[in-house]
């Protein structure tokens, strides 16, 4: 990665600290691009119907449930969920009722029949709820958080604290490689 730092520490003044922040931001953007998963055609529809088969929900509840059930690897946008909800309502598959200023969506009889005839697995099961995918989704987040903590030590720590942080990071790097070597 450009602007990466050697084991020699974070010293060198404000330019290195700014470069470190840039490196953290690059790392974050790379992980966010890799860990996010786009839904295939029809998967938002299937997810919405699957969730509404369990209980009535409003749009943001649906988005949060999909994200949670996919282990964070799929968070559909409001721009994909709300048009799907409107389409389902237009088809007569769901209804919307106003409650406390929010539309609460629920299945109609036609919607229940469609869910009953659908495949039994929910779309998020193929998008990240497996333990390996869920673990991969948490790895980038942990890496970014570690980089942010290291940057804070580099910015605000004494020279002794910076050297302690370098030792911790070197040890963490070695331990991560040792995990791969266990196979």
Buried (B, 14 or more C-beta within 10 A) or exposed (E): EEEEBEEEBBEEEEEBBEBBBEBBEBBBEBBEEEBBBEBEEEBBBBBBBBBBBEEBBBBEBBBEBBBEBBBBBBBBEEEBBBEBBEBBBEEEBBBBEEEEEBBBBBBBEEBBEBBEEBEEEBBBBBBBBEEEBBEBBEBBBEBBEBBBBBBEBBBEBEEEEBBEBBEBBEEEEEEEEEEEEEE
